Amino acid sequence: MSQQTPRETSEYVVIGAGLAGSAAAWKLAQRGYEVTLLERTTPANATSSSHGSARIFRYAYPEPFYADLVKQAKSGWDELESIVGTQLINPVGAVDYGPTRDPRNLANILEQVGIEHELLGAAEARERFAGIAFDTEVLWQPGAGVIDAEASVLAMVAQAKKHGARVENNWPVKSIESTATGYRIHAEDGRTQDCAKVVVAAGGWLPRLLGNLSLPSGFVSGIPSFEVFQEQAFHFPYADSVPESMGAWPTYIHKAAEFQSYGLPGGRDADFRGQKVAEYKGGRIMKDASEQDGVVSAANRERVINYVKTFLPGLIPVPYAETTCIFTSTPTEDFILDETNGITIMSPCSGHGAKFAPLLGDLAADLATGAAGVPQVFRPGSRAASLLV
Ligand SMILES: Cc1cc2nc3c(=O)[nH]c(=O)nc-3n(C[C@H](O)[C@H](O)[C@H](O)COP(=O)(O)OP(=O)(O)OC[C@H]3O[C@@H](n4cnc5c(N)ncnc54)[C@H](O)[C@@H]3O)c2cc1C
């Protein structure tokens, strides 16, 4: 008799345990659905976009839409922190400045949305944050901070499990096949898993997977092409090692035509003694995350060191640690959160998705279960498919 491959079943399968997938699994399981979370390696693994201890949580966006979404996301973070009893966002505040960041416009938007903020002159800001050489007016947001990405993923996975979800590590999905009752998920090693509905949250691996998901071609044609960057970040020590001044560093976003940079206290990854600094979209572009090699470019390191010398006099311009991370960007930097025939696609990255994680988990659960809709801007596949009807 031939041996049967063991086959599991589940109401919902979520693919990928980064910030997006773990949030979706948590929210689906919390609503009482049967969930299996399939992860290629382990949650928040070092090759994903959700590893490490530092992502910026900020309200400042040039459109009220996203600023308001952050406001909504904050209640999800408060809920998660209170359930797990751990601080996941360190509220250090944020400064936004630079000729092309337009702090005054950001301040107007935060005013509209009802978020506490202050517009400071450059000299006034230098007095408050002596480590930064501000070159324009500055938007200060006291409610911003640093998200511990890895701790957040682990907390959401733990919550999903607490509500009955099954989590399968080392389960790389190869393809999804449509069946009479839903879908059969195939692993690269031949294992299978049956389910009624699927949420795909594969981060930078999505471009590679998209053609193997049994999605209608009209839907796929609407999904914009992704740019997958291997970003690089460097940890620089604080020049002043007095604990109070080390704790006083905010997160920052500095935009000028020739260089866009962001930085934040690096937390655990940086041994709590330095600022993580990066050039925005300074990394090489790949077809998908499987092409990453984790190698930091010497030219990028040099550019960031020169930036620190000019604009961050409160740091010693010699990095003591460095890392790479994957940005999966759409042309407009809007997220994809779309659904067709029981398959929900989540691509909430474009380098700014971490701060929305609990909210995106709720929105994905709404969409996947049909409980509610999501903003149309997140649904380009459905829009394209409807035009073909
Ligand atoms: C350098 C950097 C800085 C950032 N800074 C900020 C910031 O300051 N503020 C902010 O809000 N956001 C920031 N972001 C964005 C944020 O980190 C991402 O939005 C978020 O981590 C994306 O999570 P994800 O779950 O979509 O992807 P990922 O974290 O990559 O998760 C995808 C998961 O799917 C798994 N997977 C892939 N393929 C398969 C498969 N076939 N089968 C099973 N599992 C699979 C992967 O192993 C991975 O665990 C930053 C990102 C980077 C890289």
The ligand as a Tripos MOL2 file, in Angstrom:
@<TRIPOS>MOLECULE
LIG
   53    58     1     0     0
SMALL
NO_CHARGES

@<TRIPOS>ATOM
      1 C1         15.4420   48.8300    7.3810 C.3       1 LIG1
      2 C2         13.9730   48.9280    7.6400 C.ar      1 LIG1
      3 C3         13.5070   49.9790    8.3830 C.ar      1 LIG1
      4 C4         12.1460   50.1130    8.6070 C.ar      1 LIG1
      5 N1         11.7360   51.1430    9.3580 N.ar      1 LIG1
      6 C5         10.4400   51.2720    9.6390 C.ar      1 LIG1
      7 C6         10.0290   52.2960   10.5000 C.ar      1 LIG1
      8 O1         10.8480   53.0510   11.0040 O.2       1 LIG1
      9 N2          8.7180   52.4120   10.7790 N.ar      1 LIG1
     10 C7          7.8020   51.5530   10.2410 C.ar      1 LIG1
     11 O2          6.6070   51.7140   10.5360 O.2       1 LIG1
     12 N3          8.1660   50.5610    9.4120 N.ar      1 LIG1
     13 C8          9.4660   50.4070    9.1110 C.ar      1 LIG1
     14 N4          9.8710   49.4060    8.2980 N.ar      1 LIG1
     15 C9          8.8660   48.5450    7.6580 C.3       1 LIG1
     16 C10         8.4410   47.3930    8.5220 C.3       1 LIG1
     17 O3          9.5330   46.8120    9.1830 O.3       1 LIG1
     18 C11         7.6910   46.4310    7.6260 C.3       1 LIG1
     19 O4          6.5260   47.0950    7.1970 O.3       1 LIG1
     20 C12         7.2880   45.1490    8.2750 C.3       1 LIG1
     21 O5          8.3430   44.5550    8.9860 O.3       1 LIG1
     22 C13         6.7790   44.2100    7.1840 C.3       1 LIG1
     23 O6          6.3690   43.0330    7.7610 O.3       1 LIG1
     24 P1          5.8450   41.8290    6.8740 P.3       1 LIG1
     25 O7          5.2530   40.8880    7.8210 O.co2     1 LIG1
     26 O8          5.0550   42.3340    5.7330 O.co2     1 LIG1
     27 O9          7.1620   41.1990    6.1930 O.3       1 LIG1
     28 P2          8.2730   40.2640    6.8590 P.3       1 LIG1
     29 O10         8.6580   40.7610    8.1820 O.co2     1 LIG1
     30 O11         9.3690   40.1110    5.8590 O.co2     1 LIG1
     31 O12         7.5450   38.8920    7.0700 O.3       1 LIG1
     32 C14         7.3020   37.9880    6.0040 C.3       1 LIG1
     33 C15         7.4630   36.5990    6.5830 C.3       1 LIG1
     34 O13         7.0110   35.6610    5.6190 O.3       1 LIG1
     35 C16         7.8750   34.5440    5.6220 C.3       1 LIG1
     36 N5          7.7530   33.9090    4.3210 N.ar      1 LIG1
     37 C17         8.1470   34.4030    3.1360 C.ar      1 LIG1
     38 N6          7.8750   33.5360    2.1370 N.ar      1 LIG1
     39 C18         7.2710   32.4740    2.7210 C.ar      1 LIG1
     40 C19         6.7870   31.2350    2.2140 C.ar      1 LIG1
     41 N7          6.8410   30.9520    0.9210 N.pl3     1 LIG1
     42 N8          6.2630   30.3460    3.0930 N.ar      1 LIG1
     43 C20         6.1800   30.6310    4.4350 C.ar      1 LIG1
     44 N9          6.6430   31.8130    4.9590 N.ar      1 LIG1
     45 C21         7.1820   32.7090    4.1130 C.ar      1 LIG1
     46 C22         9.2380   35.1630    5.8660 C.3       1 LIG1
     47 O14        10.1710   34.2140    6.3540 O.3       1 LIG1
     48 C23         8.9090   36.2490    6.8840 C.3       1 LIG1
     49 O15         9.0120   35.7730    8.2050 O.3       1 LIG1
     50 C24        11.2250   49.2040    8.0610 C.ar      1 LIG1
     51 C25        11.6960   48.1240    7.3120 C.ar      1 LIG1
     52 C26        13.0450   47.9800    7.1170 C.ar      1 LIG1
     53 C27        13.5250   46.8110    6.3280 C.3       1 LIG1
@<TRIPOS>BOND
     1     1     2 1
     2     2     3 ar
     3     2    52 ar
     4     3     4 ar
     5     4     5 ar
     6     4    50 ar
     7     5     6 ar
     8     6     7 ar
     9     6    13 1
    10     7     8 2
    11     7     9 ar
    12     9    10 ar
    13    10    11 2
    14    10    12 ar
    15    12    13 ar
    16    13    14 ar
    17    14    15 1
    18    14    50 ar
    19    15    16 1
    20    16    17 1
    21    16    18 1
    22    18    19 1
    23    18    20 1
    24    20    21 1
    25    20    22 1
    26    22    23 1
    27    23    24 1
    28    24    25 2
    29    24    26 1
    30    24    27 1
    31    27    28 1
    32    28    29 2
    33    28    30 1
    34    28    31 1
    35    31    32 1
    36    32    33 1
    37    33    34 1
    38    33    48 1
    39    34    35 1
    40    35    36 1
    41    35    46 1
    42    36    37 ar
    43    36    45 ar
    44    37    38 ar
    45    38    39 ar
    46    39    40 ar
    47    39    45 ar
    48    40    41 1
    49    40    42 ar
    50    42    43 ar
    51    43    44 ar
    52    44    45 ar
    53    46    47 1
    54    46    48 1
    55    48    49 1
    56    50    51 ar
    57    51    52 ar
    58    52    53 1
@<TRIPOS>SUBSTRUCTURE
     1 LIG1         1 GROUP 0 **** ****
